[in-house]
Amino acid sequence: MDPADEFVNLYDELKKVHGDTLSEWSVRDSVRAVKEAVRNEVRTTGFLSAEWISDSPDDPTGFGILLGLDLALLDANADTSYLGFRALDYLQVRLEMNGRLNDRTGGILLPRRTSPCRPNEDAEDIDDFLQLLRIPPYVSANLQISRVPAVRDLPRPDGLGLLKIAQLPLLAEPADLRWEPDHPDGGFYTVGPVSTRLDDRIARALNVLDKSGAVLAILPEGCLDDSLLERWRELLRATPRPEGSSLTWLLLGTGPVIGVGPHPASSRPPNRAVLVHRNGWVEPMLTQDKMSGFCFTVGKQKEYEVELGGVKRDERISHDSLITVLDSRAGRFAVQVCEDFTRPARRLHLVAAGVTHLLVPVLAAPMWKQGWQAGAGQVLTVHLGAKAAVSNGLAITRFYREEKSGTCGPFEIEYPATTLLTTAGPSHRPDEYLTTDDMVKEYRNPEARRQQALEDALTPRLADW
């Protein structure tokens, strides 16, 4: 019997068993004996004998079988398999080709690559006992998970599990964006780049990113359209990666892109993120549409100094619910665009997919440790163990002011805006509850005051993430 499909069948039956009951079963000698016997059999033969399966799988024996399958199927993952046990090579191939371990059962079964960043060790439900991740059919219907071929993959993280990333604002000032209301009396707005202003920056942008030492580059929301995407692709194809450059993946930002990715189901344009490989291959690594539009209230229009008629407007975008995920040797990667990062309903699918690295291009006011981006990232880090990297431009503002108290009264200090904000937890289960300072880091350009806006926008912010 196919061990991955039997894992799914057993999991779905045992999911309804109370976590405290599973904890009691897990320490029984009989359950441990079944676990070891099943693990050894499946690792040796590649299959599970039909004799193991009973008419009542939601019992201690069924739980022992599930635990044994959980351990054995680690050999179906090239990152965790043991040398000398090759019986499950066919499942490694299935995982590489199909993006899942199971075959004839619904939903998706994958190796788990994250764990919550909480100090708790007491198991609360079935997932706390397992190293595999079961994604049910109603969730997987909106997921597209692909394994990255080795030739297109990122290098492995360093010994500390860190990737060097570079964030580039690219958007330098308000004139780089085009805001368009649909009706004078309210309704919708769209936003996109002024392509003629950004086109000449792309060659310089690629040059500084190649020299940055980063393996992954992240640009912000609002700096991409079809013409700029084509300019990037032409340049990547025409400019071989120079010796010494580590740059491998580039998230080119987001915008009204329809030249790649799914065609919109309506006349509404997408706000689409595009991730490409440095080698300039025609097919992108990933596209991801923004699902939840921003509501540009009158107050936000005043704060951002954007003229949209002084009436509340929703962002006019297509609402595609598909989430695309890349399973890389460096982690499990996904993208969320701005507003989606704040929505709990959008976060559920990322948690279900076990995403390890989330790229978040935004178009927003300056970010800070107590802002909404930091709050959303911390929730994801604590509950899932994922990392998030949020990328902002400078089109709203380059600097922010902070009031201080002095002997002669209050005064203001001007600081460069944070354009890269990351959240991450430790690589192991923490002994204490994590704080904002433990998880959140801000990255600014320390030379911003001495630079013109364009030079600032073309200065990478670097992080070990």
C-alpha positions as CSV (number, residue, x, y, z in Angstrom):
1,M,0.0,0.0,0.0
2,D,1.2,3.5,-0.8
3,P,2.5,4.8,2.5
4,A,1.8,8.5,1.7
5,D,-1.8,7.9,0.8
6,E,-2.3,5.7,3.9
7,F,-0.8,8.5,6.0
8,V,-3.5,10.8,4.7
9,N,-6.3,8.3,5.3
10,L,-5.1,7.7,8.9
11,Y,-4.5,11.4,9.6
12,D,-8.0,12.3,8.5
13,E,-9.5,9.7,10.8
14,L,-7.3,10.5,13.8
15,K,-7.8,14.3,13.4
16,K,-11.0,14.0,15.4
17,V,-9.3,12.4,18.4
18,H,-8.7,14.7,21.3
19,G,-5.1,15.8,21.8
20,D,-5.0,14.7,25.4
21,T,-6.0,11.2,24.3
22,L,-3.2,11.2,21.7
23,S,-0.7,12.2,24.4
24,E,-1.8,9.3,26.5
25,W,-1.5,6.9,23.6
26,S,1.9,8.2,22.5
27,V,3.7,6.9,25.7
28,R,2.2,3.4,25.6
29,D,4.8,0.7,24.9
30,S,2.4,-1.0,22.4
31,V,2.1,2.2,20.4
32,R,5.8,2.7,20.4
33,A,6.4,-0.8,19.2
34,V,3.9,-0.4,16.3
35,K,5.6,2.9,15.4
36,E,9.1,1.3,15.2
37,A,7.8,-1.8,13.3
38,V,6.0,0.4,10.7
39,R,8.9,2.7,10.3
40,N,11.4,-0.2,9.7
41,E,9.0,-1.9,7.2
42,V,8.3,1.2,5.1
43,R,11.9,2.3,5.1
44,T,13.0,-1.2,4.0
45,T,10.3,-2.1,1.5
46,G,8.9,1.3,0.4
47,F,5.3,0.2,1.1
48,L,3.0,-0.5,4.0
49,S,1.5,-4.0,4.4
50,A,-2.3,-4.2,4.1
51,E,-2.4,-6.2,7.3
52,W,-1.7,-3.0,9.3
53,I,-4.9,-1.4,8.3
54,S,-8.0,-2.2,10.4
55,D,-11.7,-1.2,10.2
56,S,-11.2,1.1,13.2
57,P,-8.1,3.3,12.5
58,D,-8.9,5.9,15.1
59,D,-7.4,3.7,17.9
60,P,-4.0,3.5,19.6
61,T,-2.7,1.0,17.0
62,G,-3.8,3.4,14.2
63,F,-2.0,6.2,15.9
64,G,1.2,4.1,16.2
65,I,1.0,3.3,12.4
66,L,0.6,7.1,11.7
67,L,3.7,7.9,13.8
68,G,5.7,5.2,12.1
69,L,4.7,6.4,8.6
70,D,5.6,10.0,9.7
71,L,9.2,8.9,10.6
72,A,9.6,6.6,7.5
73,L,8.4,9.2,5.1
74,L,11.3,11.5,6.1
75,D,13.3,9.3,3.6
76,A,11.0,10.7,0.8
77,N,12.6,14.1,1.3
78,A,16.1,14.5,-0.1
79,D,16.9,17.0,2.8
80,T,16.1,14.5,5.6
81,S,16.7,11.0,4.0
82,Y,19.2,8.7,5.5
83,L,21.9,7.2,3.3
84,G,21.5,3.6,2.6
85,F,17.7,3.6,2.6
86,R,16.6,3.9,-1.0
87,A,13.2,2.2,-1.0
88,L,11.4,5.5,-1.0
89,D,13.2,7.1,-3.9
90,Y,10.0,6.8,-5.9
91,L,8.3,9.2,-3.4
92,Q,11.2,11.6,-3.7
93,V,10.6,11.7,-7.4
94,R,6.8,12.2,-6.9
95,L,7.6,15.1,-4.5
96,E,9.9,16.7,-7.0
97,M,7.5,16.3,-9.9
98,N,4.1,16.9,-8.3
99,G,4.9,19.0,-5.3
100,R,3.3,16.5,-2.9
101,L,4.0,13.1,-1.4
102,N,0.4,11.6,-1.7
103,D,-1.0,10.3,-5.0
104,R,-4.6,9.1,-4.9
105,T,-5.8,11.0,-1.9
106,G,-7.1,14.5,-1.9
107,G,-5.3,17.6,-0.6
108,I,-1.5,17.7,-0.2
109,L,1.0,16.0,2.0
110,L,4.4,17.6,2.5
111,P,7.4,17.6,4.8
112,R,6.9,20.2,7.6
113,R,9.6,22.9,7.5
114,T,8.5,25.2,10.3
115,S,7.4,25.0,13.9
116,P,5.8,27.7,16.1
117,C,8.1,30.0,18.0
118,R,6.5,29.5,21.4
119,P,8.1,28.0,24.5
120,N,5.2,25.5,24.9
121,E,6.2,21.8,24.6
122,D,2.9,20.2,25.6
123,A,1.2,18.6,22.5
124,E,-2.3,20.1,21.9
125,D,-3.5,18.3,18.8
126,I,-2.4,15.7,16.2
127,D,-0.1,18.0,14.3
128,D,2.1,18.5,17.3
129,F,3.2,14.9,17.1
130,L,4.1,14.9,13.4
131,Q,6.9,16.0,11.1
132,L,4.7,15.9,7.9
133,L,2.2,18.5,7.0
134,R,-1.3,17.6,5.8
135,I,-3.1,20.3,3.8
136,P,-6.8,19.4,3.4
137,P,-8.5,19.6,0.0
138,Y,-10.6,22.7,0.8
139,V,-7.4,24.6,1.4
140,S,-5.2,23.0,-1.3
141,A,-7.8,24.0,-3.9
142,N,-6.4,27.5,-3.7
143,L,-2.8,26.5,-3.5
144,Q,-0.2,25.9,-6.2
145,I,3.0,24.4,-4.7
146,S,5.9,23.8,-7.0
147,R,9.3,22.3,-6.3
148,V,12.2,24.4,-7.6
149,P,14.5,22.5,-10.0
150,A,18.1,22.5,-8.7
151,V,19.3,24.6,-11.7
152,R,16.9,27.4,-10.8
153,D,17.2,27.2,-7.0
154,L,18.7,29.5,-4.4
155,P,21.9,28.4,-2.7
156,R,21.5,26.7,0.6
157,P,21.5,29.1,3.6
158,D,24.6,29.6,5.6
159,G,25.4,27.6,8.8
160,L,23.0,29.7,10.8
161,G,20.2,29.2,8.3
162,L,20.4,32.8,7.0
163,L,20.0,34.2,3.5
164,K,21.6,37.5,2.5
165,I,18.9,39.6,0.9
166,A,18.9,43.1,-0.7
167,Q,15.9,45.5,-0.7
168,L,15.9,48.2,-3.3
169,P,13.3,51.0,-3.0
170,L,13.5,52.0,-6.8
171,L,10.6,54.4,-6.3
172,A,12.3,57.7,-5.3
173,E,9.6,60.3,-5.1
174,P,5.8,60.8,-5.5
175,A,6.2,61.6,-9.2
176,D,7.2,58.0,-9.8
177,L,3.6,56.8,-9.3
178,R,0.5,57.4,-11.3
179,W,-2.7,57.6,-9.3
180,E,-6.0,57.4,-11.2
181,P,-9.5,57.8,-9.8
182,D,-12.3,56.3,-11.9
183,H,-15.1,58.8,-11.1
184,P,-15.0,62.2,-9.5
185,D,-17.6,61.4,-6.8
186,G,-15.9,58.3,-5.5
187,G,-15.7,54.6,-6.2
188,F,-12.3,53.2,-7.1
189,Y,-8.7,54.2,-7.9
190,T,-5.7,52.4,-9.5
191,V,-2.0,53.0,-9.0
192,G,1.0,52.1,-11.1
193,P,4.5,53.3,-12.0
194,V,5.3,56.1,-14.4
195,S,7.3,53.8,-16.6
196,T,9.2,56.5,-18.4
197,R,10.7,57.6,-15.1
198,L,11.7,54.1,-14.0
199,D,12.9,52.6,-17.2
200,D,16.4,54.2,-17.1
201,R,16.9,53.0,-13.5
202,I,16.7,49.3,-14.2
203,A,20.2,48.9,-15.5
204,R,21.6,50.7,-12.5
205,A,19.4,48.7,-10.2
206,L,20.6,45.4,-11.6
207,N,24.2,46.5,-11.3
208,V,24.0,47.5,-7.6
209,L,22.1,44.3,-6.8
210,D,24.7,42.2,-8.5
211,K,27.4,43.9,-6.4
212,S,25.4,43.6,-3.2
213,G,26.4,40.1,-2.3
214,A,22.7,39.2,-1.9
215,V,21.2,36.0,-3.2
216,L,17.6,37.4,-3.2
217,A,16.5,40.9,-4.1
218,I,13.1,42.4,-3.1
219,L,11.5,45.5,-4.7
220,P,8.3,47.2,-3.5
221,E,4.7,47.4,-4.5
222,G,3.9,49.7,-7.4
223,C,7.1,49.7,-9.4
224,L,6.2,47.2,-12.2
225,D,4.1,47.0,-15.3
226,D,4.3,45.1,-18.5
227,S,6.7,47.5,-20.2
228,L,9.1,47.5,-17.2
229,L,8.8,43.7,-16.8
230,E,9.9,43.4,-20.4
231,R,12.8,45.8,-19.8
232,W,13.9,43.7,-16.8
233,R,13.7,40.5,-18.8
234,E,15.7,41.9,-21.8
235,L,18.4,43.2,-19.5
236,L,18.7,39.9,-17.5
237,R,19.0,37.9,-20.7
238,A,21.5,40.4,-22.2
239,T,23.6,40.8,-19.0
240,P,25.2,37.6,-17.8
241,R,25.6,37.4,-14.0
242,P,29.1,38.8,-13.3
243,E,31.7,36.8,-11.6
244,G,31.4,37.2,-7.9
245,S,27.7,38.0,-7.9
246,S,25.5,35.7,-5.8
247,L,22.2,37.2,-7.1
248,T,19.8,34.4,-7.9
249,W,16.1,35.5,-7.5
250,L,14.6,38.9,-7.9
251,L,11.2,40.0,-6.8
252,L,10.6,42.8,-9.3
253,G,7.8,44.5,-7.3
254,T,4.2,44.6,-8.3
255,G,1.8,46.4,-10.6
256,P,-0.8,46.0,-13.4
257,V,1.0,43.1,-15.1
258,I,-0.9,40.8,-17.4
259,G,1.9,39.6,-19.7
260,V,2.8,36.8,-17.3
261,G,0.6,34.8,-14.9
262,P,-3.1,34.0,-15.1
263,H,-5.3,36.2,-17.2
264,P,-7.7,38.3,-15.1
265,A,-11.2,36.9,-14.9
266,S,-12.7,40.4,-15.3
267,S,-11.9,43.8,-16.7
268,R,-10.1,44.7,-13.5
269,P,-6.3,44.8,-13.7
270,P,-4.3,42.7,-11.3
271,N,-1.8,44.1,-8.8
272,R,0.7,41.3,-9.5
273,A,4.0,40.5,-8.0
274,V,6.6,38.8,-10.3
275,L,9.6,36.8,-9.1
276,V,12.3,36.0,-11.7
277,H,15.6,34.2,-11.9
278,R,18.8,36.2,-12.5
279,N,19.5,34.2,-15.7
280,G,16.5,35.8,-17.4
281,W,14.5,32.7,-18.2
282,V,11.2,33.6,-20.0
283,E,9.0,31.9,-17.4
284,P,8.9,33.6,-14.1
285,M,9.6,31.7,-10.9
286,L,6.4,32.8,-9.4
287,T,3.5,35.3,-9.9
288,Q,1.2,36.3,-7.1
289,D,-1.8,38.6,-7.3
290,K,-2.8,41.0,-4.5
291,M,-6.2,39.7,-3.2
292,S,-7.4,42.4,-0.9
293,G,-7.4,46.0,-2.2
294,F,-6.5,49.0,0.0
295,C,-9.2,51.4,1.0
296,F,-7.8,54.9,0.4
297,T,-9.8,56.9,3.0
298,V,-9.9,60.6,3.0
299,G,-7.6,60.6,6.1
300,K,-5.0,58.4,4.3
301,Q,-5.1,60.6,1.2
302,K,-4.2,63.6,3.4
303,E,-1.5,61.6,5.2
304,Y,0.1,60.3,2.0
305,E,-0.5,63.7,0.2
306,V,-2.2,61.9,-2.7
307,E,-5.0,63.8,-4.5
308,L,-7.9,61.5,-5.3
309,G,-10.8,64.0,-5.1
310,G,-11.1,64.0,-1.3
311,V,-13.6,61.0,-1.3
312,K,-13.0,57.4,-0.1
313,R,-11.9,55.0,-2.8
314,D,-11.2,51.3,-3.0
315,E,-8.3,49.9,-5.0
316,R,-9.7,48.5,-8.3
317,I,-7.9,45.2,-8.7
318,S,-8.9,41.7,-9.7
319,H,-9.5,39.3,-6.8
320,D,-7.8,36.0,-7.6
321,S,-7.7,33.7,-4.6
322,L,-4.8,31.5,-5.9
323,I,-1.7,31.4,-3.7
324,T,1.5,30.2,-5.3
325,V,4.3,28.7,-3.2
326,L,7.9,27.6,-4.1
327,D,9.5,24.7,-2.3
328,S,13.2,25.4,-2.4
329,R,16.2,23.8,-0.8
330,A,16.4,27.2,1.1
331,G,12.9,27.1,2.4
332,R,9.2,27.3,1.3
333,F,8.6,30.7,-0.2
334,A,5.5,32.7,-0.8
335,V,4.5,36.4,-1.6
336,Q,1.8,38.6,-0.1
337,V,1.2,42.1,-1.4
338,C,0.6,44.8,1.2
339,E,-3.0,44.7,2.4
340,D,-3.1,40.9,2.2
341,F,-0.5,40.8,5.0
342,T,-2.9,42.3,7.4
343,R,-5.8,39.9,6.7
344,P,-6.1,36.9,9.0
345,A,-8.1,35.0,6.4
346,R,-5.3,35.4,3.9
347,R,-2.8,34.2,6.6
348,L,-4.6,30.9,7.1
349,H,-3.4,29.5,3.8
350,L,0.2,30.4,4.5
351,V,0.0,28.7,7.8
352,A,-1.6,25.6,6.2
353,A,1.1,25.4,3.6
354,G,3.9,25.7,6.2
355,V,5.6,28.7,4.5
356,T,9.0,29.4,5.9
357,H,9.8,32.7,4.0
358,L,7.3,35.3,3.1
359,L,8.1,38.3,0.8
360,V,5.9,41.3,1.2
361,P,6.1,44.2,-1.2
362,V,4.2,47.2,0.1
363,L,3.3,50.8,-0.8
364,A,3.0,52.5,2.5
365,A,4.1,55.2,4.9
366,P,7.4,54.7,6.8
367,M,7.6,51.4,8.6
368,W,8.6,51.0,12.2
369,K,8.7,48.3,15.0
370,Q,5.3,49.2,16.3
371,G,3.6,49.5,12.9
372,W,1.2,47.1,11.2
373,Q,3.8,45.4,9.1
374,A,5.8,44.4,12.3
375,G,2.6,43.3,14.0
376,A,1.5,41.1,11.1
377,G,5.0,39.6,10.8
378,Q,5.2,38.8,14.5
379,V,1.9,36.9,14.4
380,L,3.2,34.8,11.5
381,T,6.6,34.2,13.3
382,V,5.0,33.1,16.6
383,H,2.2,31.0,15.2
384,L,4.0,29.4,12.3
385,G,7.8,30.0,12.8
386,A,8.0,31.8,9.4
387,K,10.2,34.7,8.4
388,A,8.8,37.8,6.7
389,A,10.7,40.5,4.7
390,V,8.7,43.6,4.0
391,S,9.9,45.9,1.1
392,N,8.7,49.6,0.8
393,G,9.6,52.3,-1.6
394,L,10.2,56.0,-1.1
395,A,7.4,57.4,-3.1
396,I,5.3,58.3,-0.1
397,T,8.1,59.8,1.9
398,R,11.9,59.5,2.4
399,F,12.0,60.7,6.0
400,Y,9.9,60.8,9.1
401,R,10.0,63.1,12.1
402,E,10.0,62.1,15.7
403,E,9.4,64.4,18.6
404,K,11.9,64.6,21.4
405,S,12.0,66.4,24.7
406,G,14.9,68.8,25.5
407,T,15.9,71.3,28.1
408,C,14.5,74.1,26.0
409,G,11.3,72.2,25.1
410,P,10.2,69.6,22.6
411,F,12.0,69.4,19.2
412,E,11.9,67.1,16.2
413,I,14.5,64.9,14.7
414,E,14.3,63.7,11.1
415,Y,15.2,60.0,10.3
416,P,15.5,58.1,7.1
417,A,12.5,55.9,6.4
418,T,12.8,52.2,7.0
419,T,12.3,50.5,3.6
420,L,13.1,46.9,4.7
421,L,11.6,45.4,7.8
422,T,12.1,41.7,8.7
423,T,10.6,39.4,11.3
424,A,12.1,36.1,12.3
425,G,12.4,33.8,15.3
426,P,15.2,31.6,16.6
427,S,16.1,28.3,14.8
428,H,15.0,26.3,17.8
429,R,12.1,26.4,20.3
430,P,12.5,29.5,22.5
431,D,12.7,29.1,26.3
432,E,10.8,32.4,26.8
433,Y,8.0,34.2,25.0
434,L,9.5,36.3,22.2
435,T,9.3,40.1,22.2
436,T,9.1,42.6,19.4
437,D,12.8,43.3,19.8
438,D,13.6,39.6,19.5
439,M,11.8,39.3,16.2
440,V,11.7,42.6,14.3
441,K,14.6,44.4,12.6
442,E,14.5,47.6,10.7
443,Y,16.9,48.6,7.8
444,R,17.4,52.1,6.6
445,N,19.9,53.9,4.4
446,P,22.3,55.6,6.8
447,E,23.6,57.8,3.9
448,A,20.1,59.1,2.9
449,R,20.6,62.6,4.2
450,R,23.7,63.1,2.0
451,Q,22.0,61.6,-1.1
452,Q,19.6,62.8,-3.7
453,A,16.3,60.9,-3.8
454,L,17.3,58.8,-6.8
455,E,20.6,57.8,-5.4
456,D,18.8,56.8,-2.2
457,A,16.3,54.7,-4.1
458,L,19.1,52.9,-5.8
459,T,21.0,52.1,-2.6
460,P,20.4,48.5,-1.4
461,R,19.4,47.8,2.1
462,L,21.1,44.5,3.1
463,A,20.0,41.9,5.7
464,D,21.0,38.4,6.8
465,W,17.6,36.9,6.9
